[in-house]
Amino acid sequence: MSPDDAVVVAIDQGSHATRGIAYDLRGQLLGSTRANVDTDRDALGHVEHDGESLVESVRDALRELAALVPAPGWRAAGLAVQRSTVACWDRDTGALLAPVISWQDRRQAAWLGRLEPMAGRIHEVTGLPLSPHYGASKLRWCIDHVEEVARARAAGRLCAGPLASLLLARLVEGRPFVADEANASRTQLWLPMERRWSPELLELFGVPEAILPRLVPTEGAFGCLAGDGLPGIPLRVCTGDQSAVPYAAGALDPGAAYVNLGSGAFALRPLAQPRLAPPLLTSVLRSDAGRVDFALEGTVNGAGNALDWFEDEEGLPAERLLAGLEQAAPAGIDAPFFLNGVAGLGSPFWVPEFESRYVGQAEPAERFRAVVESIVFLLRSNLDELALHAGRPQRIVASGGLARSGFVVRSLAAVTGLPVDRLEDAEATSRGLAFLAAGQPGSWEPAALTRFAPDSRHGEVLQARYRRWRTLLDEALGH
């Protein structure tokens, strides 16, 4: 097989679907498939997946991809998985012992209240604020409340950890019991400065180290994806979904801030060395035996899901309203503001129960614009915080579904005064993952970028609105 015939496969296992996408070594798309994933939610805030269905969704996506793109040409694969989602399974049989608990799940919020005196210490050593979104409290809930988990633990058969570890154990030859560092970093049990599980936090959360996977870098020889009709393709990368996104634009640019706008939004600044900088998060982008690409990360909980919230509240189509803003100028200073607490107020504020509210009276279309504007304002707050610790970036690289909106990316450029380079590939996670799985080859052509320069006239108006919005938010927070 010549290099020109080689195929690299990206497996993107997300909250709504598993995608399988094939590329050649020039980064050209060869084919893609999608297997939908069901999510169960209840009034108690529980958010779960059926683990067997998740595993099968990966198999289905790969089998369909093999029918589109000849499997004999497959050289390597990468797997990206939703971070902070956890699973429990039987060491001997691989059977699921409990539902897979989503990163969105908040069932342990009240239980975590008892650890509040340790919140500062936890953030200091893990780079994460104390939060029910991370894996540790979810694992503790399974230990305390699921009878099959308790029996397996007593018998020495319990395996527990990130969802990525379950997928590796079920889909890779030899059933390895390992956790890559990007997904392990979102358990709130992993120490970025030392790259190991924390005995202190294992004891604090009541999670035995014996049930957790062995830690490995995100890149290496994980084994071959095989069985149940899967081709025997070497898995070279396992990482978190957001961790792969920056590489969609090619090799990391230390002068860039990377922003991904999906259901939530994330702002990343790459680091050569690990740094703990509360109120930001410390993240692993990639690692091998000799080196780790770290990042400081800010998170906006209410991004695309804030538009869903508006649609539910108002009964109006958010997609159509967003399209109507495509060429809109910024609102005047007296237009309404939206204080966005959808799914909780994330960094740099960390107020999980913040109540969303409008300030000022307006028609529904104006309220919608205020909701969209609030996403940009929250990103500006995070980018300002990132600049304090990592310096002001030279540009922003934007990706994700909401980045398709010209209004959003123009507003981001205007409110920050920075050029925004928008990735013109909707599958940023998959493209970045495939680039890593291919070994970052020089032949790879990154996704096309469209530049949005800051508009000084609009910037003056929008920055004034941002300052007013930030004052209103600080007042609401009692600052």
N, C-alpha and C positions, 0 to 999 in steps of 0.2 A: 504494500500500500504506500503510495507516494504521499508526501506532506500535503499536496493539493487535495487529496481525497480524504484527509483526516476530518473527523467530526467531533466536536465537543458538545456535551449535553449539559444543560442547566436544569435543575429540578428546583422549582420555587414552591415550597409548601406554605401557603398562606391561610389566613382565617376563613376565606371564602372559597378557595380553590387551590388545587395543585396544578402547576403548569410545567410542562416539559417542552423545552425549546432547544433546537439544534442549530449550531453555527459551524462554519468552516473556520480555518485558522486565520482568515482575513477579517473575521467578525461579521461575515455575511449570513443573514438568517436563511436557514434551509427548511425549517418546518417547525410547527408548534402545535401543542395539544393542551386541553384543559379538562380536568376532572373536578366537578364541583364538590364542595365540602359543606355538610350541614352543621349548623351551630344551634345549640339548645340554650335558651335563656329562660329564667323564671323571675318572679316578682321579688325574690330575695337577693337578686344580684348575682346569682350563679350563672356562669357562662361556660359551657362544656361542649366537647366533641366526643363522638364515638370513636375510640381508638382504632378499632378494626377497620372502620370506614376510612380513617385517615391513611392507614397503611395501604389499604386497597386503592385509594386514590392515587398514590404514587405509582403503584404497579400499573394501574389503568393508563395513566398519563404516559408512562414509558412504553407500554405495549403498543399504544396507538402511535407514538412517535416512531417506533421501529417500523411500523407499517408505512409511514410517510418517508422516512429517511433510512436507507439500508443500514441495518445494525452492524454488519461486518466492518464498516468504516468508522465506528465509534472508538475514539482513542481514549477519552477521559470524561468524567462527569464531576459535577459539583452539586452539592445539596445545600440550600438555604432554607431555614426554618424560622417560623414565628418565635421570637424570643420570649422568655418568661412563661411560656406554656409548659406544663409539666405532666408526667405520666408515671404510673406505677404498674409493674408487670412481674411475672413469675420468672425467676432466674432459670429454672429448668425447662419450662414449656414455652416461654415467651408470651403466655396468655395475659391479657389485660386484667388487672385486678380492680380498677376503678375507672370512671370516665376520665378522659384527658381534660385537664382544667386549663382554660384559656388564659392568656395574659390579661384579658379584659376583666376577668373575674375578681370580685372584691369581697368575697365571703368572709375573709379573715380581718376585715377592717376593725371590728370591735375587739377581737382578740389581740391585735397588735397594740391596742391602747396600753396594755400592761408593759410593753417594751419602750414606751415613749421616753422614759428617763435615759434610755440608751441610744436614742435616735441620733444624737450627735456623734457618738462613738461609731455607730454602724456606718454612717455616711463617711466618716473620717477614714475608715479602713477599707470600705468596699467601693467608694465613689458613688453610692446610691443612697437616696433618702429612704427612710423607713416607709414602706408602701406595701399594701396588699396585692399590687400588680405583679410583684416579683415572686420568684418561685418558692422561697423558704417557707413562708406561712402556708402556702398551698400544700406543700409536702407534709407539714405538720398537721394540717387538717385531715389529710388522708390517713395518717398514722392514728389520729385520735378517733376518727368517725367511720372508717370503712373496715368492716369486719374481715374481709378477705385480705386486706393489706396487713392488718394486725396478725392474722394467722401466718401469712407468709413471712413476716418479720420474725415471729417466734420460731419458725422452722428454718430460718437462715436462707430463705428463698426469695426475699424481696429485693427487687431492683427498682430504683426510683431516681428521677432526675429530669433534665430537659427533654422535651418532645424529640429533639434531634437524636438523643441517645436511644430512645425507643426505636426510631426509624432505622438507625444503624444496626441495632440488635436484630431487627426483623428482616432487613433487606440485604445485608452484607454477609458474604460467606464467612463462616466461623463465628457468627453472632457476637461481635465484639461488644464489650460493655465499657464504653468510653464516652466522654463529653468533651467537645471542642471548647476552646477557651472563650470564644465569642458568646456561645449560649450559656456556658457555665457562669460567665460574668453577670448574667441576669438572674441568677438564683439568689443573690444577696448572701451567699455563703463562700464566695471566692475572693481571694486577695490579689488585686492587680499588681501590687508592688512586688509580690513574692510568687505569683502564679501558682497558687495552691489553695486547697480548701482551708478554711479558718477553723481551727479547733475551738476558739472562743465563740464564734458564731454558731457552730454546730451545737455546742452545748446550750447556748442562749435560746435557739429555736427548737431544741429537742429533736434534732435530725441526726441519726447515727451515721458516721462516715462509712460504715460497712455497707450501707444500702446505696451509696452514691457511686457513680462511674469513675473510672480512672481518667485523669485529665490528660488531654493531648492537644497539640497545636491545631489550628484550623486547616493547615495544609500538611499533607503527608500521604502515606499509603494506608488508607482505611480498609482496603480489600475490594473485592469485586461485587457489584450489584448483580445478583443472580438468583435463580429459582423462579418457579411459577411463570415461566415463559419470558423472564427477563434476560436480556443479553448479558454476557459476563464482562461488563465494562468496569475498568478500575475507577473507584471513587477517590478523587484527589483532593477535594475540598469539602469541608462541612463547616458552616458558619451561620450567623444570624441573618435574617432578611435585610435589615437596615445596614448591617455591616458590609454587605456586598455592593450597595448602591453607589458609593463614590467611584468605584472602579469602572462603572459604565462609561465614564468620561475618559478612561485610560489610566495611566499611572497617576498616583496621588499628586496633587498640587498643594504644597504646604502653604501657599499664599491664598488658597481658596477656602471659602466656607461652603459646605455642601448642604443643601436644603432639599428635603424630600417631603412632598405634600400629598399625603394619602388620607386615610381616616383620621389619623393623627399626623402631626408634622414634626420633623426632626431637623435640627441644625447641628452640623458637625464641623469641628476643626481638627485636622490631623495633627498628631504629635509624634515626635521621634522617641520621646521618653514618656513613661507613665506619669501622670500628674493628677493629684486629687485636688479638686477645686470646687467645693460646695459653694453655691447651690447647683452646680452643673453635675452631670453624670460623667463617669470615666468609662469609656467603651473600648472594646477590642475590635478592630476592623479585620485584621488578618494576623496570623502568626505562623512561624515555622520553627524548626529546632533552634535557629540562631537569632531570630529577630521578631519583634512584635510591632505592628502598626497600631498605635493607640489613637484615641480621639477624645476630646471633650465634647459633650453632647448636651444640647438643650432640647426640651420636648414640649410640644403644644398638644394637649390632649384633644382639644376641640377644633379640628380642621374640617375634613370632609364630613365627619359625623356631626359637626355643628350645622352644616347645611341640611343634613337629614333631620336634625332636631327642629330646625326652622320649618321644614316641610311638614313634619308631624304636627307642630304647633299651629301653623297657619293654614294648612291644607292647600298650599300652593306649590307648583312644580319648581324645585330649586334649580334644576338643570336649565330650564327655560329662562329663569330670572338671571342666572349667571351668564348665559349667552347674551342677554340683553344689556349687560354691563360692558361688553367687549370693547367698545370705543368710548366709554363714559369717562368724564373727567372726575377728579376727586370732589367729594361733597364739600359744601361750605362749612365754616366753623360752627354754625348754629344747627347743623343737621344732627340727628340723634346718634348716640353712641351705644355700643353693645359691650357689656362686661361679660366676657365669655368664660363661663365655668362648666361648659359641656364636658362631661366625663372627668370633671375636676380640674382645678387650676394647676397646671404643671410648672416647670421651671420658668424663671428663677424664683417663683413665689411659693409653690408647694402648699396649696390649700385644697385638700381633696374634696371637701364638701361645699365649695364656693357656689352660691346660687347665681345663676345667670340672670341678667336684668338689662333692660334698656334704660338709657338716660335721655329723656326728651320724647316728645310725642311726634308721631309720624305715621304715614300710610305704610302698608305692608312692604311695598317695593323699597322704600327708604330704610325700613327696618332690616330687610334682607341685605342691602348694601352695607349696613352697619355690622351685620354678622360677618360678612366676607372681610370687611376692613379690619375687624378685630383679630382675625387670623394673622393678617400681615403685621398688625401691631404687636401681637404676642411674639411673632418671629423677630421683630425688631428688638424687643426686650431681651430675647435670648442672644441675638447677635451682639448686642451691646455688652452683655455679660461675658460672652466668649472673647470679645476684644480685650476686656480687662485682663484676661489670663493668657491669651495667645496672640495678642496684637490685632490690629485692624486688618481685615483681609483686603486683597486687591480686587476680588470679584466674588460673586455668588454663582454657584452652579446649582440649578434648580431642576428637579425631576418630580414625577408623580402625577396623579390624575388632575389635581387642582392646578398644577403648573401649565396645563393645557389652556387655561384661561389667560388671555392677554391682559385683562384687567388686573388679575392677581400679580403676575410677574412685573407689569409696569408699576404697580403700586409698591411692590417690594423694592424695586430699583429706586423709585422716587423717595420713599421714606427712609432708606438707608444711605442714599447718595452713592451707591455702588452699581456697577454694571451687573446685570443678571444674564448668565448664559444658560438658556433653557435646553435641556436634552430633548432631542426630537425622537427618542425611542421610548415608547410607553412602557416597555418592560425593562426598567433600569436595573432591578434586582437580578434578573436573569442574565442580562448582558454583562453586568459587572462580575457575576459569578462565573460565567463562561470564560471571561478574560483571565480570571484567577486560575480556573481549572486547566486552561491551556498553557499556563506558565508565563503569562504576560508577554506573549511573543511580540517581536518588533514588527511582524507583518500585520498585526491586528489594527484595524481601522476603528477608532472610537466612534461612538454615536455622534451624529451631526449636532451642532449647537447653533442656536439662534440668539443673537445678543440683543438685549433690551438696555439701552443706555438710560441713565437717570434723566428725567425731564426736570430742569431747574424750576420752571414755573409751577408745575404740578407738585414738585418736591416741597416748595415753600408752603403751599396750602396743606399738604398731607402731613408734613412734619409739625405744623402748628396743631393740626388735629391730633396727631400722636401725643404731643405734650399735654393737651387737654385730657385725652383719654387716660394717659398714665396718671395724671393728677386725680381723676375720678376713681381709678382703680385703687390707688394708694389710700384715698379716703375711705373707700369701701372696705379695705383691709385693715383700717384703723392705724395707718402709718402716719 
